[in-house]
Amino acid sequence: MQLTAHLRDSVRLPGGAALLSGFALERRGDGSRRALLRHGHELAVHELDELLAGELAPAAVFPLPRPGEPYGGPSVGPDGEFAVFAGPRAVLAVARDGTTLWEYPHGCWGCGEGRAHSAAEQRACDGPAHGSCRVSDDGRVVWAHVASGSSGQHRQEHWVVLDARDGGELARLPLEHADAAGSRQLSHPDGAHIGLSIGLGQDGVLLHWARRDGAELSSWGVNRGLDRILADVHPGHPGFLTVEHGGADLRLHALDGTVLAQREPQQGEDEDPPCWDHDCGFVDADTVLASTLDSDGDPELGRHWLLDARTLEVRGTVRYPAGPVDSYARPLGDGTWLTYDDARGTLDRWSAAGR
């Protein structure tokens, strides 16, 4: 069965493909989304709906606190007045005018010894590894995945909760077996839980959920020996969506990790086994969109699939009016999804025809 897509919006946006990975899109507690796009030594913040309506001027611009250093995914406060950056040796909060509001030093991601740097030392160590940060939806705390030193040949890593006003540490959790190449954090719409997906490079993925109640911090791992990437959550759905590191299956989980549904990709015309791409999510509370582009040798055969959000049963493939779309898709949870047209340099928003 094929379901026809309807083009809702299209805006020319060089570099807009970054929004398909989810790292450059930040969903707030009210369901709205911001686009966080890095341009040189600045972070441009756009309200996504305004951007898709053609408003290319950013709502806010933040200078990078230390230009030239590598950073993990940034996060912006709910009022848009400050941004937080996960740097190679510190988490930093920055105001719009570039003023550093506070700094939380930690072990160095790029330094094999995990040694601490002095405040006066500006050198950034080589290395692609990085942590991540996420401002809570109420703007009161910052969750940060940090390197905290080394023990023998192994880097120690922690998940810390910082006071958004001054960067003071409120709580921390040790992350066992973590040796991150990078990480991403995703707030649950309930405002209480947050997920942390830690990429270990070729060694797989670790997935943790946590909840903070006052001074108490609790965390639980979901992987249980399996490599699962945290893909998405939705306000109208009780669970969350993961994809196996190699794309073997999609799963719906209850918040405690219990598997509610599972779906392997359907065999296509190619002889090689198909696999799900890492980018997938909730179109709305009833529908999941996933793709199989990476396992198709011919981009023309790449397909977007719509699945039932409760059972993961396949409803059908998406048919685009102008022909196949060889782009990953980023579902937005409001009944629409994004793709990016490299040839035209446009960010496109779609919905199912009739919606």
C-alpha positions in Angstrom: 0.0 0.0 0.0 1.2 3.5 -0.8 0.3 6.6 1.1 0.6 9.9 -0.8 2.6 12.8 0.8 1.5 16.4 0.7 4.1 19.2 0.6 3.2 21.6 3.3 6.3 24.0 3.3 9.6 24.4 1.5 12.4 26.8 2.3 15.8 27.2 0.8 18.2 26.5 3.6 21.9 25.7 2.9 23.1 23.3 5.6 19.5 22.4 6.5 20.3 18.6 6.2 21.7 18.9 9.8 18.1 19.1 11.0 17.3 15.5 9.9 19.6 13.9 12.4 17.7 15.3 15.4 20.9 16.7 17.0 20.2 20.1 15.6 16.5 20.0 16.5 15.4 20.7 20.1 11.8 20.0 21.2 10.6 22.0 24.2 8.0 20.9 26.7 5.1 22.6 24.8 5.8 20.5 21.7 7.4 23.3 19.7 10.8 22.8 18.1 13.9 24.9 17.6 16.5 24.6 14.9 20.0 25.0 16.2 22.3 25.7 13.3 26.0 26.4 13.6 27.5 29.0 11.2 31.2 29.5 11.7 31.8 30.8 15.2 28.1 31.4 16.0 25.0 29.3 16.9 21.8 30.5 15.2 18.6 29.6 16.9 15.4 29.5 14.8 11.8 28.7 15.7 11.1 25.9 13.3 7.6 26.9 12.3 8.8 30.5 11.6 11.8 29.1 9.6 9.5 26.9 7.5 7.2 29.9 6.9 10.2 31.7 5.3 11.5 33.7 8.2 15.3 33.1 7.7 16.4 35.6 10.4 17.3 33.7 13.6 15.4 34.4 16.8 18.7 34.5 18.6 22.4 34.2 17.9 25.0 33.0 20.4 28.8 33.4 19.8 30.6 30.1 20.5 32.4 30.5 23.9 35.8 29.3 22.6 35.9 29.3 18.8 37.9 26.5 17.3 37.2 24.0 20.0 35.0 20.9 19.2 31.5 20.9 20.8 28.8 18.4 21.4 25.2 19.3 20.8 24.2 22.6 22.4 21.0 23.4 24.2 19.1 26.6 24.6 17.1 27.8 27.6 13.3 27.9 27.2 13.3 31.7 27.2 16.0 31.8 24.5 18.2 34.0 26.6 21.1 31.6 27.2 22.7 28.6 25.5 24.7 25.8 27.0 27.6 24.2 25.2 29.3 20.8 25.9 32.9 21.6 25.3 35.9 19.3 25.3 36.9 20.2 28.9 34.0 22.3 30.3 30.2 22.9 30.1 29.7 26.6 29.5 26.5 28.7 29.6 26.6 31.8 27.4 24.4 34.9 27.1 23.3 36.3 23.7 26.0 39.0 23.9 28.7 36.3 24.3 29.2 36.7 28.0 30.1 33.5 29.8 27.5 33.1 32.5 29.2 30.1 34.2 31.6 27.3 33.5 31.6 23.7 34.8 35.1 22.3 34.3 35.6 18.5 33.8 38.1 16.0 32.5 39.2 16.4 28.9 37.4 14.5 26.2 40.2 14.7 23.8 43.1 14.0 26.2 44.0 10.4 26.7 45.0 11.0 30.3 41.7 12.6 31.1 43.7 15.3 32.9 42.1 18.6 34.0 43.1 21.8 32.3 43.7 25.1 34.1 41.4 27.9 33.4 44.2 29.8 31.7 45.0 27.1 29.3 43.2 27.6 26.0 44.5 24.7 24.0 41.9 22.2 22.8 43.0 18.6 22.7 42.7 16.6 19.5 40.1 13.8 19.3 36.5 13.4 18.1 34.9 12.3 21.4 32.5 14.6 23.0 29.7 14.8 25.6 26.3 16.5 25.4 24.0 18.8 27.4 20.3 19.5 27.7 18.5 22.4 29.5 15.4 21.1 31.3 12.1 22.3 29.9 11.5 24.4 32.9 15.0 26.0 32.5 16.1 25.3 36.1 18.7 22.6 35.5 21.2 21.4 32.9 21.9 17.7 32.3 25.4 17.1 31.1 27.4 14.0 30.0 31.0 14.7 31.0 34.4 13.1 31.2 35.4 13.2 34.8 39.0 11.8 34.7 40.7 8.5 34.1 41.3 5.3 35.9 44.2 3.4 34.4 43.6 3.3 30.7 39.9 3.9 30.9 38.2 7.3 30.9 35.6 7.8 33.6 32.3 9.4 32.6 29.4 10.9 34.6 25.9 12.2 34.0 25.6 15.4 36.1 22.8 17.7 36.9 23.8 21.4 37.1 22.0 24.5 38.5 21.2 26.5 35.3 21.7 29.7 37.3 25.3 29.3 38.3 26.5 25.8 37.0 26.7 24.4 40.5 26.6 20.6 40.6 23.3 19.3 42.1 23.7 15.5 41.5 25.8 13.0 39.5 25.6 9.5 38.3 28.6 7.3 37.3 28.2 5.8 33.8 29.7 2.3 33.9 31.3 0.8 30.7 31.0 4.2 28.9 33.7 5.1 26.5 31.9 7.6 24.4 32.6 8.8 20.9 29.6 11.1 21.4 26.2 11.3 23.0 22.7 12.8 22.7 20.1 13.6 25.3 16.3 13.6 24.8 13.8 15.0 27.3 10.6 13.0 27.9 7.4 15.1 27.4 6.4 14.3 31.0 9.0 16.9 32.1 10.5 14.5 34.7 12.5 11.9 32.7 15.5 12.3 30.3 17.2 9.8 28.1 20.9 9.6 27.3 22.1 7.7 24.2 25.9 7.2 24.2 27.6 6.2 21.0 30.6 3.9 21.4 31.7 4.0 17.8 32.0 0.5 16.4 31.5 -0.9 19.8 27.8 -0.1 19.9 25.5 2.1 22.0 24.5 2.6 25.6 21.1 3.9 26.6 20.1 5.3 30.0 17.0 7.0 31.4 17.1 9.1 34.5 14.7 11.0 36.8 15.5 13.6 39.5 13.2 14.0 42.5 14.7 16.8 44.6 18.1 15.7 45.7 17.5 12.1 44.6 18.7 10.9 41.2 17.7 7.5 39.8 18.9 6.0 36.6 18.4 2.7 34.7 19.9 1.2 31.6 17.8 -0.1 28.8 20.2 -2.0 26.6 20.6 -5.1 28.8 23.4 -6.3 26.6 21.8 -5.0 23.3 22.8 -2.0 21.2 19.8 0.3 21.0 19.8 3.9 19.8 17.2 6.2 21.4 15.2 7.5 18.5 12.2 9.4 19.7 9.4 10.0 22.3 6.0 11.6 21.8 3.6 13.4 24.3 0.7 11.2 23.2 2.5 7.9 23.5 3.4 6.1 26.8 6.7 4.7 25.6 9.7 5.5 23.5 11.2 4.3 20.2 14.6 2.7 19.6 16.5 1.3 16.6 19.1 -1.5 16.8 22.6 -0.2 16.1 22.9 -2.2 12.9 19.3 -1.5 11.8 18.0 -5.0 12.4 14.8 -3.9 14.1 12.7 -1.1 15.6 11.2 -1.4 19.0 8.7 0.3 21.2 9.4 0.3 24.9 7.7 1.2 28.1 9.7 3.7 30.1 11.2 0.9 32.2 12.6 -0.6 29.0 10.0 -3.4 28.5 9.5 -4.1 24.8 6.0 -3.4 23.7 6.4 -4.1 20.0 9.1 -5.0 17.5 9.4 -4.7 13.7 12.1 -6.0 11.3 12.3 -4.2 7.9 10.5 -6.0 5.0 12.6 -7.7 2.3 12.7 -5.6 -0.8 13.9 -6.4 -4.3 17.5 -6.4 -3.4 19.2 -9.7 -2.3 20.9 -8.1 0.7 18.9 -8.1 3.9 17.3 -4.6 4.5 18.0 -2.5 7.5 16.3 0.4 9.2 18.1 3.7 9.1 19.0 5.3 12.5 16.8 8.4 11.8 13.1 7.5 12.6 10.4 8.8 14.9 6.8 9.6 15.6 4.9 11.5 12.9 2.1 11.7 15.5 0.9 9.6 18.5 -0.5 7.0 16.1 2.2 6.8 13.4 5.9 6.1 13.2 8.0 6.9 10.1 11.1 5.0 9.4 13.3 4.6 6.3 15.5 1.9 4.6 17.7 4.2 2.5 21.1 2.9 3.7 20.4 -0.7 2.7 19.2 0.2 -0.8 22.1 0.2 -3.3 20.0 2.4 -5.6 18.8 5.6 -4.0 15.7 5.4 -6.2 14.7 2.3 -4.3 15.1 3.9 -1.0 11.7 4.0 0.8 10.0 5.7 3.7 7.6 3.5 5.7 4.7 4.4 7.9 4.1 2.1 10.8 1.4 1.8 13.5 2.7 3.5 16.6 1.2 0.9 19.0 2.0 -2.3 17.1 4.7 -1.2 14.6 2.6 -3.0 11.9 3.5 -1.6 8.5 0.7 0.6 7.1 2.5 1.3 3.8 5.2 3.2 2.0 5.2 7.0 1.3 4.7 8.1 -2.3 6.0 11.6 -3.1 4.2 13.5 -5.8 7.3 14.5 -7.8 9.0 11.1 -7.5 11.2 9.3 -5.0 12.8 11.3 -2.2 16.3 10.0 -1.4 16.6 11.9 1.9 16.4 10.8 5.4 13.2 11.9 7.2 12.8 13.6 10.5 9.2 13.2 12.0 8.1 16.2 14.1 5.3 14.6 16.1 2.6 17.0 14.9 1.5 15.0 11.9 4.4 16.2 9.7 8.0 15.3 8.8 11.0 16.9 7.2 13.2 15.9 4.3 16.1 17.8 2.6 16.6 18.1 -1.1 20.4 18.4 -1.8 19.9 19.4 -5.4 17.7 22.4 -4.6 19.1 23.1 -1.1 15.6 23.1 0.4 14.2 21.9 3.7 10.7 20.4 3.0 7.9 19.6 5.4 5.3 16.9 4.5 2.1 15.4 5.8 0.0 12.6 4.6 -2.4 13.8 1.9 -5.7 14.9 3.4 -4.2 15.9 6.7 
